[in-house]
Amino acid sequence: MTAPSDAGVDQALAALPESRRELARMLLAARRPVPARPAPRSGAGPVPATALQARLRRREHARPGAGTGSHAMRLTGRLDPRRLRDALTGVLARHEALRCRITDSPDGGRPQLTVDDEPTLRLTRTDLTDRTPAEREEAVRRAVSEGAGTTLSLETGETSAFRLLTVGPEEHVLILTSHLAVFDGWSSGVFLTDLAAGYRDGAPGLAPPELQFPDYADWQRRWLASPDGAAELERRRAAFAGLTAAPRAEGGFERGHLPVHLDRGPGSAIDAGLALGAAEGATPFMTLLAALAVVLARRDGSTDIFVGTPAAGRFATQLEGAVGQFTTVVPIRIDLSGDPSFAQLLHRTRASVADALAHQRLPVDELFTDGTQPYSVLFALHNYPAVPLGLPGIEVSQLPGPPARHLELYSPDPAATLACIGLVERDGEIGGTAEFNHRAAAPEDVTALLTGLEDVLRHAAASPAAPVITTR
């Protein structure tokens, strides 16, 4: 007996009453093998939110505005506001994640994602041209600061908002505000690329991406419940079983941040260390991570070190063009037993990073379901290029604003995280922001991690065969 063709299945579904058609699609999808990588979902009904989205929703209820991210740009040139409005609407129409509502499930289970058919643009326009130059700049500064504190609503789908300030005849400031539950760091580049294309060529030219975020969320749930996904999750949980959880700070969590920068240049410890790492086949991230592991081993008196690193989570190329919250945290375990040399440690770190990234399909919230985590420090080094907003005839410059709340995003339990060090490698420089828990550390404690890292690389470059933990 041959299986019915897709055309036959479609005809059978079409013959069902509409009220039963979606249920039939879901039952058919549940019987199909779950692919190892995301694929388009069957039907267009609600799908369960990811575990990360569920966590961010709980935090939003506890602290309204805690999940808001903001981005501001100064636009100099003859801007067409109506054209910009149409382009923004086009981007919302292109990405289902920006039209999602996250609401309670009727059965009391995990919250669910429902995609609205039509985009709703929330754009506020403010004219500042009648004010003095000083008043205009103060109004811009205040608006940028307020943007990061905007309270958005996941339940109603108000997950993004925009504000256009007219500073002069050919000068505007655009503030983009979005909720971290539907918008990650990678999404910024996707959004700006689409906005430029929509402004330049018209919104109708923005075709939807090959996969949407709800496709990914639906696949993730089904894959984790499948034999292959459940087996991988259990194996990974077993690898972390019996570990001591990172201690929670007394008083919980209070966010702080400070800018950080690694000194580079001829003769610098960083360049010498990165050259040593490259000679051993290690990427800059692996080299810096190995040095950080030495600092943590000396501080904690342990040779079994865990560091969490944020991963983009877009392990399928079809996800690269979609807006959504795909980020996950990959726990990396680094073995410093036997007092290895830095060269030996680099090879161990390479293997540990490769093993950890091979499991980035597993959400950290599913891996540590009780909220515990084995790492107290998060570390990331990004080397993606800046994405310019190429609006014709308009010069675009970024405006500084409040830093993102990455520590809360990446930690199942922020009170157990001392610091999140996020660096960017661009134009030969390495710098970024360190977020930290005021209840667990002072700024100088975070600075000590980076100065210690440079010290490790300095000694490693001078004596690559010397034991790393005992050599200072």
Backbone hydrogen bonds, N-H to C=O, Kabsch-Sander energy under -0.5 kcal/mol:
donor,donor_aa,acceptor,acceptor_aa,energy
9,V,5,S,-2.4
10,D,6,D,-2.5
11,Q,7,A,-2.1
12,A,8,G,-2.3
13,L,9,V,-2.6
14,A,10,D,-2.2
15,A,11,Q,-1.2
16,L,12,A,-0.5
16,L,13,L,-1.3
20,R,17,P,-1.7
21,R,17,P,-1.1
22,E,18,E,-0.8
24,A,20,R,-2.0
25,R,21,R,-2.1
26,M,22,E,-2.1
27,L,23,L,-2.3
28,L,24,A,-2.3
29,A,25,R,-2.5
30,A,26,M,-2.0
31,R,27,L,-0.9
31,R,28,L,-0.7
32,R,28,L,-0.7
32,R,29,A,-0.8
43,G,41,R,-0.6
47,V,113,L,-1.7
49,A,111,P,-3.3
54,A,50,T,-2.3
55,R,51,A,-2.1
56,L,52,L,-2.6
57,R,53,Q,-2.2
58,R,54,A,-1.9
59,R,55,R,-2.2
60,E,56,L,-2.1
61,H,57,R,-1.9
62,A,58,R,-1.7
63,R,59,R,-3.2
66,A,63,R,-2.3
68,T,65,G,-1.4
69,G,178,S,-3.3
71,H,176,L,-2.2
72,A,399,L,-0.5
73,M,174,L,-2.4
74,R,397,S,-3.2
75,L,73,M,-0.5
75,L,172,H,-3.4
76,T,74,R,-0.6
76,T,395,E,-2.9
77,G,75,L,-0.6
77,G,170,E,-2.1
78,R,393,G,-0.6
79,L,77,G,-1.3
84,L,80,D,-2.2
85,R,81,P,-2.6
86,D,82,R,-2.4
87,A,83,R,-2.1
88,L,84,L,-2.6
89,T,85,R,-2.4
90,G,86,D,-2.3
91,V,87,A,-2.0
92,L,88,L,-2.1
93,A,89,T,-2.2
94,R,90,G,-1.7
95,H,91,V,-1.6
96,E,94,R,-0.6
98,L,95,H,-1.0
99,R,96,E,-2.0
100,C,97,A,-0.9
101,R,114,T,-2.3
102,I,154,L,-2.6
103,T,101,R,-0.6
103,T,112,Q,-2.1
105,S,109,G,-0.6
108,G,105,S,-1.9
112,Q,103,T,-2.8
113,L,47,V,-4.0
114,T,101,R,-2.2
116,D,99,R,-3.1
116,D,114,T,-0.6
121,L,119,P,-0.5
122,R,120,T,-0.5
123,L,121,L,-0.8
124,T,162,F,-2.5
126,T,164,L,-2.4
128,L,126,T,-0.6
128,L,166,T,-2.8
131,R,128,L,-1.9
136,R,132,T,-2.7
137,E,133,P,-2.2
138,E,134,A,-2.0
139,A,135,E,-2.2
140,V,136,R,-2.3
141,R,137,E,-2.5
142,R,138,E,-2.4
143,A,139,A,-2.2
144,V,140,V,-2.6
145,S,141,R,-2.1
146,E,142,R,-2.6
147,G,143,A,-1.8
148,A,144,V,-0.9
149,G,146,E,-1.3
150,T,147,G,-1.4
152,L,150,T,-0.7
153,S,158,E,-1.9
154,L,152,L,-0.6
157,G,153,S,-0.7
158,E,153,S,-1.1
159,T,157,G,-2.2
161,A,177,T,-2.4
162,F,122,R,-2.9
163,R,175,I,-2.0
164,L,124,T,-2.9
165,L,163,R,-0.6
165,L,173,V,-3.0
166,T,126,T,-3.0
166,T,164,L,-0.5
167,V,165,L,-0.8
167,V,171,E,-2.1
168,G,171,E,-2.1
171,E,168,G,-1.5
172,H,75,L,-2.7
173,V,165,L,-2.2
174,L,73,M,-2.7
175,I,163,R,-2.7
175,I,173,V,-0.5
176,L,71,H,-3.4
176,L,174,L,-0.5
177,T,161,A,-2.8
177,T,175,I,-0.5
178,S,69,G,-2.4
179,H,159,T,-2.0
180,L,67,G,-3.3
182,V,179,H,-2.0
183,F,179,H,-0.7
184,D,324,G,-1.4
188,S,184,D,-0.7
188,S,185,G,-1.0
189,G,185,G,-0.7
189,G,186,W,-0.7
190,V,186,W,-1.5
191,F,187,S,-3.2
192,L,188,S,-2.6
193,T,189,G,-2.2
194,D,190,V,-2.3
195,L,191,F,-2.7
196,A,192,L,-2.3
197,A,193,T,-2.0
198,G,194,D,-2.7
199,Y,195,L,-2.3
200,R,196,A,-2.4
201,D,197,A,-3.2
202,G,198,G,-1.5
205,G,202,G,-1.5
206,L,203,A,-2.4
207,A,205,G,-1.3
211,L,318,Q,-0.9
215,D,212,Q,-0.5
216,Y,212,Q,-1.6
217,A,213,F,-2.7
218,D,214,P,-2.4
219,W,215,D,-2.4
220,Q,216,Y,-3.0
221,R,217,A,-1.9
222,R,218,D,-2.1
223,W,219,W,-3.3
224,L,220,Q,-2.5
225,A,221,R,-1.3
226,S,222,R,-0.7
226,S,223,W,-0.8
229,G,223,W,-0.6
230,A,226,S,-3.0
231,A,227,P,-2.0
232,E,228,D,-2.1
233,L,229,G,-2.4
234,E,230,A,-2.3
235,R,231,A,-2.3
236,R,232,E,-2.2
237,R,233,L,-2.5
238,A,234,E,-2.4
239,A,235,R,-1.6
240,F,236,R,-0.9
240,F,237,R,-0.7
241,A,238,A,-0.8
243,L,240,F,-1.4
246,A,373,Q,-3.3
249,A,415,A,-2.7
252,G,249,A,-2.1
256,G,436,F,-2.3
258,L,434,A,-1.9
260,V,432,G,-2.3
262,L,430,I,-2.6
263,D,261,H,-0.5
268,S,265,G,-2.4
270,I,263,D,-0.6
272,A,268,S,-2.2
273,G,269,A,-2.5
274,L,270,I,-2.8
275,A,271,D,-2.1
276,L,272,A,-1.9
277,G,273,G,-2.4
278,A,274,L,-2.5
279,A,275,A,-1.9
280,E,276,L,-1.0
280,E,277,G,-0.6
281,G,278,A,-1.5
282,A,277,G,-3.1
287,T,283,T,-2.4
288,L,284,P,-2.6
289,L,285,F,-2.6
290,A,286,M,-2.4
291,A,287,T,-1.9
292,L,288,L,-2.4
293,A,289,L,-2.4
294,V,290,A,-1.6
295,V,291,A,-1.8
296,L,292,L,-2.4
297,A,293,A,-2.4
298,R,294,V,-2.4
299,R,295,V,-2.1
300,D,296,L,-2.9
301,G,297,A,-1.7
302,S,297,A,-1.0
305,I,303,T,-0.7
305,I,334,I,-2.3
307,V,332,I,-2.1
308,G,377,V,-2.1
309,T,330,V,-2.1
311,A,328,T,-3.4
315,F,313,G,-1.1
319,L,316,A,-2.2
320,E,317,T,-1.4
322,A,319,L,-1.6
326,F,324,G,-0.9
328,T,311,A,-2.2
330,V,309,T,-2.9
332,I,307,V,-2.9
333,R,331,P,-0.5
334,I,305,I,-3.2
334,I,332,I,-0.5
336,L,303,T,-3.1
336,L,334,I,-0.6
339,D,336,L,-1.0
342,F,466,A,-0.7
343,A,464,P,-1.3
345,L,341,S,-2.6
346,L,342,F,-2.3
347,H,343,A,-1.4
348,R,344,Q,-1.9
349,T,345,L,-2.9
350,R,346,L,-2.6
351,A,347,H,-1.8
352,S,348,R,-2.4
353,V,349,T,-2.9
354,A,350,R,-2.2
355,D,351,A,-2.2
356,A,352,S,-2.5
357,L,353,V,-2.7
358,A,354,A,-1.3
359,H,356,A,-1.7
360,Q,357,L,-1.5
362,L,359,H,-2.0
366,E,363,P,-1.0
367,L,363,P,-1.8
368,F,364,V,-2.3
369,T,366,E,-0.5
369,T,367,L,-0.5
371,G,368,F,-1.6
378,L,419,A,-2.6
379,F,308,G,-2.5
380,A,421,I,-2.3
382,H,423,L,-2.8
390,G,388,P,-1.1
391,L,389,L,-1.8
394,I,391,L,-2.0
395,E,76,T,-3.2
396,V,394,I,-0.5
397,S,74,R,-2.0
399,L,72,A,-2.5
406,H,404,A,-1.2
409,L,405,R,-1.3
410,Y,406,H,-2.9
411,S,407,L,-1.1
416,A,413,D,-2.1
417,T,414,P,-1.7
418,L,376,S,-3.0
418,L,416,A,-0.5
419,A,376,S,-1.4
420,C,435,E,-3.1
421,I,378,L,-2.9
422,G,420,C,-0.7
422,G,433,T,-2.5
423,L,380,A,-2.8
423,L,421,I,-0.6
424,V,431,G,-2.8
425,E,382,H,-3.6
426,R,424,V,-0.7
426,R,429,E,-2.4
429,E,426,R,-1.8
430,I,262,L,-0.6
431,G,424,V,-1.7
432,G,260,V,-2.4
433,T,422,G,-1.8
434,A,258,L,-2.8
435,E,420,C,-2.5
435,E,433,T,-0.6
436,F,256,G,-2.6
437,N,418,L,-2.2
438,H,254,E,-3.5
438,H,436,F,-0.8
440,A,437,N,-2.1
441,A,437,N,-2.2
445,D,442,A,-1.3
446,V,442,A,-1.3
447,T,443,P,-2.4
448,A,444,E,-1.9
449,L,445,D,-0.9
449,L,446,V,-0.6
450,L,446,V,-1.2
451,T,447,T,-2.5
452,G,448,A,-2.2
453,L,449,L,-1.7
454,E,450,L,-2.2
455,D,451,T,-1.9
456,V,452,G,-2.3
457,L,453,L,-2.1
458,R,454,E,-2.2
459,H,455,D,-2.1
460,A,456,V,-2.4
461,A,457,L,-2.5
462,A,458,R,-1.5
463,S,459,H,-2.6
466,A,463,S,-1.8
468,V,340,P,-2.8
471,T,467,P,-1.0
472,R,470,T,-0.5
